[in-house]
Amino acid sequence: MTSEPLLPSGASGDPASLPPLFTTPSPRPGRVRGTFSLRGDEPPAPVPLEQVRRRHAVGRPSPSVDRLAEQQGIDWGLVAAFRTLVANRLASAMGEGWRDRADSDPDRVEAGRIPMDRSAQEQFGWSVIEDLLRDHTADTVKTGSGEAWTPQQRALMAQAIFDAVFRLGRLQPLVDDDRVENIFILGCRQVLLELTDGSRIQGPSVADSDEELIDFLRFLANRSESNPRPFSESTPRLHMKLDGGSRLAATAWVVSRPTVVIRRHRLKIDTLAAWVDRDCMSPACANLLAAAVKGAWSIAVAGPMSAGKTTLMRALCAEIPREEAIGTFETEYELFLNESGKHEIVIDWESRPGVGEIGADGRAAGAFELSDALSDSFRFALSRQIVGEIRGPEVWTMIKAMESGTGSLSTTHAANAQACVRKLVTCAMEAGSHVTRDLALEKLSGCLNLIVQLSRRIETLPDGTQRLRRWVSEVVLVEPGEREIGYALEPLFGPSSQGPAQASGILPPQLMALTEFGFDPQLFQAEADGRGWRP
């Protein structure tokens, strides 16, 4: 079990880096805020601790080893009361004695603040939690208002309070469970956990009401000092990265109940060799893709939702030579190339939606789009520009990156390679009426080299268990085509609906240029002739 606090990476000892739970952040220079509040109406005052004690003074069942089961034995009303006390004491501690420290070292302290880094905040939080639980236990025994906790129950309560203050609260055990791949929250009471084998099980409730769930989502959206995100009736959708790398998508007010989906990225570091070992890709396919990346070819990875597109992107990026300076451009961080240890220089840009008034250009004040980041990146001496997921007009950012000739990578949702081209054209045309189909096709066919298609399926094995399979089902070469169609797709691997695609035997002249980057035509031909690998 980790105890990583809910603080932005790179947070300093400045209290402004704390979540809004502790302090009210001041606006960034140049950022214009609107008149509406991200948090909406202020939540009601917390119930006094003594009142919560009386209301919940009952024995608790012995907790299970499973953290999901352990949640059933936790008094969340009591956790909420303790969270308020811990937050208040932390805020008070960070405000005391700052003048004395400022006199001794004025460069380290801003007015009204004490330096306290993440480790110090966490350590102080644990000490406060232990003090509060000790006092609570003594009062409970003295007044006879309930049973004393066992050491295990007390440890569970302490962890729940810590999670509520620094991490994801009631969501934390779900995100920590390595069996879980997707978390579906359909209102406060219905929680479904999709496991790594594709099966689903019921999960514990994550809030006592839909209003509490929405308020918690607002807290998550607004806690980051570097990139807060609006979530309100006027902005009813939320997309963000959670601490630890999971991706959250949420919506409310435009659906019958607040809905949240959390995608856990289980493989933040991956390789093409691992895809071969997992029977998701043939050796010849891995060989070609590695050579294409080293040869600065531009690649689009397509597939249905949860097919492993981002995971394959990380594996492809692992083939980029270590000495290359890489820039990544994402709406929400998902690639985490700076954590892989495979690259010396990674500059990761993330778009910012903006939360201020709408300007004459139609953009919210404070907004920072991927196109802005890409334009800036040309002054950063990059060797490679990688654009993340393509869902709309950001396809033009992808095209510009690919036209730079450095070999870009992107992902999108599509059923097959041909549908991928149609999807990218549609996304390009969303930029405005000035973008025609012919223009979009001309741009795409001129800069995109390969489409790698993924498939997924849940299979039931003879013993009744389930298995989730993912594989590369198709790899095609993209070229300009006849005027009527605008592009041509040359199948290099597959298509295959049953398992990893194998070499087609078609060897276009362009592929021979990749031999200097490690492409093996004999391995490709042997697989096509049936003399090589078979699944």
WOTA-V994556 format. One record per residue. N is the residue number from 1. RES is the residue in three letters. PSI is psi in radians with two decimals (NA if undefined). Layout:
N_RES_PSI, N_RES_PSI
This chain:
1_MET_2.23, 2_THR_2.88, 3_SER_0.74, 4_GLU_2.15, 5_PRO_2.82, 6_LEU_1.05, 7_LEU_2.56, 8_PRO_2.50, 9_SER_2.47, 10_GLY_0.16, 11_ALA_2.49, 12_SER_-3.00, 13_GLY_-0.09, 14_ASP_2.23, 15_PRO_-0.34, 16_ALA_-0.30, 17_SER_-0.08, 18_LEU_2.79, 19_PRO_2.80, 20_PRO_-0.25, 21_LEU_-0.55, 22_PHE_-0.52, 23_THR_2.74, 24_THR_1.99, 25_PRO_2.53, 26_SER_2.58, 27_PRO_2.58, 28_ARG_2.66, 29_PRO_2.35, 30_GLY_-0.04, 31_ARG_2.21, 32_VAL_2.09, 33_ARG_2.60, 34_GLY_-3.13, 35_THR_-0.23, 36_PHE_2.74, 37_SER_2.44, 38_LEU_-0.52, 39_ARG_0.02, 40_GLY_-2.63, 41_ASP_2.53, 42_GLU_2.38, 43_PRO_2.73, 44_PRO_2.72, 45_ALA_2.51, 46_PRO_2.58, 47_VAL_2.35, 48_PRO_2.56, 49_LEU_-0.74, 50_GLU_-0.66, 51_GLN_-0.70, 52_VAL_-0.70, 53_ARG_-0.79, 54_ARG_-0.67, 55_ARG_-0.59, 56_HIS_0.37, 57_ALA_1.30, 58_VAL_2.77, 59_GLY_2.65, 60_ARG_2.51, 61_PRO_2.65, 62_SER_2.18, 63_PRO_2.72, 64_SER_2.93, 65_VAL_-0.56, 66_ASP_2.15, 67_ARG_-0.49, 68_LEU_-0.71, 69_ALA_-0.56, 70_GLU_-0.56, 71_GLN_-0.49, 72_GLN_-0.42, 73_GLY_0.17, 74_ILE_2.35, 75_ASP_1.75, 76_TRP_-0.43, 77_GLY_-0.70, 78_LEU_-0.68, 79_VAL_-0.77, 80_ALA_-0.71, 81_ALA_-0.76, 82_PHE_-0.63, 83_ARG_-0.73, 84_THR_-0.75, 85_LEU_-0.76, 86_VAL_-0.78, 87_ALA_-0.73, 88_ASN_-0.73, 89_ARG_-0.65, 90_LEU_-0.77, 91_ALA_-0.68, 92_SER_-0.76, 93_ALA_-0.62, 94_MET_-0.23, 95_GLY_-0.17, 96_GLU_2.46, 97_GLY_0.22, 98_TRP_-0.51, 99_ARG_-0.70, 100_ASP_-0.74, 101_ARG_-0.62, 102_ALA_-0.66, 103_ASP_-0.63, 104_SER_-0.53, 105_ASP_1.34, 106_PRO_-0.41, 107_ASP_-0.33, 108_ARG_-0.22, 109_VAL_2.29, 110_GLU_2.85, 111_ALA_2.19, 112_GLY_0.22, 113_ARG_2.58, 114_ILE_2.37, 115_PRO_2.24, 116_MET_1.88, 117_ASP_3.12, 118_ARG_-0.76, 119_SER_-0.72, 120_ALA_-0.69, 121_GLN_-0.77, 122_GLU_-0.79, 123_GLN_-0.76, 124_PHE_-0.72, 125_GLY_-0.76, 126_TRP_-0.70, 127_SER_-0.69, 128_VAL_-0.75, 129_ILE_-0.79, 130_GLU_-0.72, 131_ASP_-0.79, 132_LEU_-0.74, 133_LEU_-0.62, 134_ARG_-0.79, 135_ASP_-0.70, 136_HIS_-0.77, 137_THR_-0.75, 138_ALA_-0.74, 139_ASP_-0.66, 140_THR_-0.79, 141_VAL_-0.72, 142_LYS_-0.74, 143_THR_-0.22, 144_GLY_0.44, 145_SER_-0.02, 146_GLY_3.11, 147_GLU_2.53, 148_ALA_2.56, 149_TRP_2.58, 150_THR_2.83, 151_PRO_-0.64, 152_GLN_-0.72, 153_GLN_-0.69, 154_ARG_-0.71, 155_ALA_-0.70, 156_LEU_-0.73, 157_MET_-0.74, 158_ALA_-0.76, 159_GLN_-0.68, 160_ALA_-0.70, 161_ILE_-0.76, 162_PHE_-0.78, 163_ASP_-0.68, 164_ALA_-0.60, 165_VAL_-0.80, 166_PHE_-0.27, 167_ARG_-2.28, 168_LEU_0.29, 169_GLY_-2.27, 170_ARG_-0.26, 171_LEU_-0.36, 172_GLN_-0.81, 173_PRO_-0.55, 174_LEU_-0.74, 175_VAL_-0.51, 176_ASP_-0.29, 177_ASP_2.02, 178_ASP_-0.24, 179_ARG_-0.36, 180_VAL_2.32, 181_GLU_-0.72, 182_ASN_2.49, 183_ILE_2.12, 184_PHE_2.08, 185_ILE_1.88, 186_LEU_1.38, 187_GLY_3.00, 188_CYS_-0.44, 189_ARG_-0.54, 190_GLN_1.93, 191_VAL_2.14, 192_LEU_2.35, 193_LEU_2.07, 194_GLU_2.09, 195_LEU_3.02, 196_THR_-0.35, 197_ASP_0.07, 198_GLY_-0.19, 199_SER_2.86, 200_ARG_2.46, 201_ILE_2.78, 202_GLN_2.38, 203_GLY_2.96, 204_PRO_2.74, 205_SER_2.58, 206_VAL_-0.02, 207_ALA_2.81, 208_ASP_-0.17, 209_SER_2.81, 210_ASP_-0.59, 211_GLU_-0.70, 212_GLU_-0.67, 213_LEU_-0.77, 214_ILE_-0.74, 215_ASP_-0.65, 216_PHE_-0.68, 217_LEU_-0.66, 218_ARG_-0.72, 219_PHE_-0.80, 220_LEU_-0.73, 221_ALA_-0.59, 222_ASN_0.01, 223_ARG_-0.40, 224_SER_2.23, 225_GLU_-0.54, 226_SER_-0.58, 227_ASN_1.15, 228_PRO_2.65, 229_ARG_2.36, 230_PRO_2.54, 231_PHE_1.81, 232_SER_3.13, 233_GLU_-0.51, 234_SER_-0.30, 235_THR_1.39, 236_PRO_0.32, 237_ARG_2.58, 238_LEU_2.24, 239_HIS_2.17, 240_MET_2.81, 241_LYS_2.39, 242_LEU_2.77, 243_ASP_2.36, 244_GLY_-0.22, 245_GLY_-0.11, 246_SER_2.72, 247_ARG_2.28, 248_LEU_2.34, 249_ALA_2.27, 250_ALA_2.69, 251_THR_2.63, 252_ALA_2.88, 253_TRP_-0.47, 254_VAL_0.10, 255_VAL_2.90, 256_SER_-0.41, 257_ARG_2.62, 258_PRO_2.34, 259_THR_2.35, 260_VAL_2.41, 261_VAL_2.20, 262_ILE_2.18, 263_ARG_2.08, 264_ARG_2.20, 265_HIS_1.80, 266_ARG_-0.49, 267_LEU_1.47, 268_LYS_-0.33, 269_ILE_2.16, 270_ASP_2.88, 271_THR_2.81, 272_LEU_-0.60, 273_ALA_-0.64, 274_ALA_-0.59, 275_TRP_-0.67, 276_VAL_-0.77, 277_ASP_-0.57, 278_ARG_0.15, 279_ASP_0.67, 280_CYS_-0.16, 281_MET_2.54, 282_SER_2.73, 283_PRO_-0.69, 284_ALA_-0.63, 285_CYS_-0.80, 286_ALA_-0.69, 287_ASN_-0.78, 288_LEU_-0.80, 289_LEU_-0.68, 290_ALA_-0.74, 291_ALA_-0.66, 292_ALA_-0.70, 293_VAL_-0.83, 294_LYS_-0.54, 295_GLY_0.16, 296_ALA_0.62, 297_TRP_2.60, 298_SER_2.35, 299_ILE_2.39, 300_ALA_2.22, 301_VAL_2.11, 302_ALA_2.80, 303_GLY_3.00, 304_PRO_3.04, 305_MET_2.48, 306_SER_0.48, 307_ALA_-0.16, 308_GLY_0.42, 309_LYS_-0.82, 310_THR_-0.65, 311_THR_-0.75, 312_LEU_-0.62, 313_MET_-0.75, 314_ARG_-0.69, 315_ALA_-0.69, 316_LEU_-0.73, 317_CYS_-0.47, 318_ALA_-0.31, 319_GLU_-0.14, 320_ILE_2.27, 321_PRO_2.45, 322_ARG_-0.57, 323_GLU_-0.18, 324_GLU_2.43, 325_ALA_2.17, 326_ILE_2.40, 327_GLY_2.31, 328_THR_2.54, 329_PHE_1.95, 330_GLU_2.59, 331_THR_-0.64, 332_GLU_2.38, 333_TYR_2.23, 334_GLU_-0.45, 335_LEU_-0.73, 336_PHE_0.71, 337_LEU_-0.46, 338_ASN_-0.19, 339_GLU_-0.10, 340_SER_-0.41, 341_GLY_0.09, 342_LYS_-0.17, 343_HIS_2.47, 344_GLU_-0.66, 345_ILE_2.01, 346_VAL_2.10, 347_ILE_2.00, 348_ASP_1.97, 349_TRP_2.49, 350_GLU_2.31, 351_SER_2.73, 352_ARG_2.20, 353_PRO_-0.47, 354_GLY_2.49, 355_VAL_0.22, 356_GLY_-2.88, 357_GLU_2.69, 358_ILE_2.20, 359_GLY_-3.11, 360_ALA_-0.41, 361_ASP_0.07, 362_GLY_0.11, 363_ARG_2.53, 364_ALA_2.52, 365_ALA_2.38, 366_GLY_-0.09, 367_ALA_2.51, 368_PHE_1.95, 369_GLU_2.87, 370_LEU_-0.58, 371_SER_-0.62, 372_ASP_-0.77, 373_ALA_-0.75, 374_LEU_-0.72, 375_SER_-0.75, 376_ASP_-0.60, 377_SER_-0.37, 378_PHE_-0.16, 379_ARG_0.11, 380_PHE_0.27, 381_ALA_0.81, 382_LEU_2.62, 383_SER_-0.38, 384_ARG_2.36, 385_GLN_2.10, 386_ILE_2.09, 387_VAL_2.32, 388_GLY_-2.33, 389_GLU_2.40, 390_ILE_2.03, 391_ARG_-0.18, 392_GLY_-2.46, 393_PRO_-0.24, 394_GLU_-0.10, 395_VAL_-0.50, 396_TRP_-0.55, 397_THR_-0.72, 398_MET_-0.80, 399_ILE_-0.76, 400_LYS_-0.69, 401_ALA_-0.72, 402_MET_-0.60, 403_GLU_-0.28, 404_SER_-0.24, 405_GLY_0.23, 406_THR_-0.10, 407_GLY_1.52, 408_SER_2.88, 409_LEU_2.48, 410_SER_2.89, 411_THR_2.74, 412_THR_2.90, 413_HIS_2.17, 414_ALA_2.70, 415_ALA_-0.48, 416_ASN_3.11, 417_ALA_-0.73, 418_GLN_-0.70, 419_ALA_-0.51, 420_CYS_-0.77, 421_VAL_-0.80, 422_ARG_-0.72, 423_LYS_-0.80, 424_LEU_-0.64, 425_VAL_-0.77, 426_THR_-0.76, 427_CYS_-0.71, 428_ALA_-0.67, 429_MET_-0.27, 430_GLU_-0.22, 431_ALA_-0.33, 432_GLY_2.98, 433_SER_-0.30, 434_HIS_-0.24, 435_VAL_1.97, 436_THR_2.89, 437_ARG_-0.75, 438_ASP_-0.70, 439_LEU_-0.79, 440_ALA_-0.75, 441_LEU_-0.69, 442_GLU_-0.75, 443_LYS_-0.84, 444_LEU_-0.85, 445_SER_-0.33, 446_GLY_-0.29, 447_CYS_-0.36, 448_LEU_2.22, 449_ASN_-0.80, 450_LEU_2.56, 451_ILE_2.18, 452_VAL_2.02, 453_GLN_2.35, 454_LEU_2.64, 455_SER_2.78, 456_ARG_2.66, 457_ARG_2.50, 458_ILE_2.07, 459_GLU_2.51, 460_THR_2.11, 461_LEU_2.85, 462_PRO_-0.53, 463_ASP_0.09, 464_GLY_-0.17, 465_THR_2.87, 466_GLN_2.72, 467_ARG_2.28, 468_LEU_2.10, 469_ARG_2.44, 470_ARG_2.47, 471_TRP_2.78, 472_VAL_1.97, 473_SER_-0.20, 474_GLU_2.42, 475_VAL_2.17, 476_VAL_2.61, 477_LEU_2.30, 478_VAL_2.27, 479_GLU_2.73, 480_PRO_2.52, 481_GLY_-2.86, 482_GLU_2.65, 483_ARG_-0.64, 484_GLU_-0.69, 485_ILE_-0.78, 486_GLY_-0.22, 487_TYR_2.88, 488_ALA_2.45, 489_LEU_2.11, 490_GLU_2.01, 491_PRO_2.11, 492_LEU_-0.63, 493_PHE_2.37, 494_GLY_-2.77, 495_PRO_2.72, 496_SER_2.25, 497_SER_0.00, 498_GLN_-0.46, 499_GLY_-2.97, 500_PRO_2.29, 501_ALA_2.50, 502_GLN_2.84, 503_ALA_2.41, 504_SER_-0.36, 505_GLY_-0.21, 506_ILE_2.10, 507_LEU_1.46, 508_PRO_2.66, 509_PRO_-0.53, 510_GLN_-0.57, 511_LEU_-0.53, 512_MET_-0.39, 513_ALA_-0.27, 514_LEU_-0.06, 515_THR_-0.58, 516_GLU_-0.21, 517_PHE_0.21, 518_GLY_-0.03, 519_PHE_2.34, 520_ASP_1.71, 521_PRO_-0.56, 522_GLN_-0.70, 523_LEU_-0.72, 524_PHE_-0.83, 525_GLN_-0.65, 526_ALA_-0.70, 527_GLU_-0.68, 528_ALA_-0.60, 529_ASP_-0.05, 530_GLY_0.15, 531_ARG_-0.08, 532_GLY_-2.45, 533_TRP_2.49, 534_ARG_2.44, 535_PRO_NA
